[in-house]
Amino acid sequence: KSPALRTTTRGSALNDSSASDGEVGAGGYQSLQDRLKQFDSTPKRFRKNKGQDAATPRSHSKPAALTNPKTPDFSKFRRKEAKVQSAADREEAAFQEMKKSQFRARPLSAKVLESCGDLGVPKVDKKQLTNP
């Protein structure tokens, strides 16, 4: 057996809400003005009950009670002293940083100085000039 589900048929759902202008629906004739008023009004499920006012507290909220004042204890939260560097200290730190990352060249080979610029380049003979 299939479980019993509460569903509505499409026909009954269409009959409840579909009545074009001037047609007689399940509830009789309803003018366009009445239908617009009904459409613009707030649904009953969103309205407050007549017994509820804004001044009356809600039933689930706690009753109002006085609080006990406490003096703040500022001694626990001490701030760290700000470390302010002088201009000389900042300059010294920048100088040390530049000195640490200074460019260092590798030593130059004596072969490079003795060569005539052809070190590492293969020698290619020149082609002979063509005679006309």
Long-range contacts (C-beta under 8 A, 24 or more apart in sequence): none
